[in-house]
Amino acid sequence: MDKDRLSKQMQFIKEIDKAKEVYRQTVLMDASRRENDAEHSWHIAIMAMLLGEYVDDKDMDFCRVIKMVLVHDLVEIYAGDTFCYDEKAGLDKSEREIRSARKLFGMLPEDQCDEFMELWREFEERSTPEARFGAALDRLQPLYHNYMTKGYTWREHDVDYSKVIERNKYIKDSSEVLWEYAQRMIDDSVEKGYLKHEGK
């Protein structure tokens, strides 16, 4: 047994416990509090298992999707959560997250560091069907939360219809079915007054 390898892995496991302390803008569906990164990643990993039947590309490696969605937000342990509709905070998001990824994944043995960096980059670049599905779920989950909480985060941050469409349009790159479902939620949110829309 390689004791140094195991020690690095256990130290990394300890460090990623901090993801439970990174709170997002999305609130739980009962609107009682904000969700944390660990809860978000778990939620979309389960969604990947459940909703995989709706992807357009049927030759997908779903195990890789689950790995990506579990890894992709770990960088926020050091970089912090960047609210997707905060344009100013988004300006240096990529730089902050790259530094964080190198620091965090660099704690691992070299082969696992390389694997985690590759998974994270693939997700960020949406360069494969697996990454595009993971990114679609990463958008669908907070959209669904907003729908179920009567637009809680949208109303809090004065987010309008055009921004929600722009943010979520990438869902269709992976699944027409899920994009149609998302559009119905968005349109219904406008009708119910959860989401403001110019001219409506």
Buried (B, 14 or more C-beta within 10 A) or exposed (E): EEEEBEEBBEEBEEBBEBBEEBBBBBBBBEEEEBBBBBBBBBBBBBBBEEBBEBBBEEEBEEEBBBBBBBBBBBBBBBBBBBBBBEEEBEEEBEEBBBEBBEBBBEBBBEEBBEBBBEBBBBBBEBEBBBBBBBBBBBBBBBBBBBBBBBBBBBBEEEBBBEBBEEBBEBBBBBBEBBBEBBBEBBEEBBEEEBBBBEEE
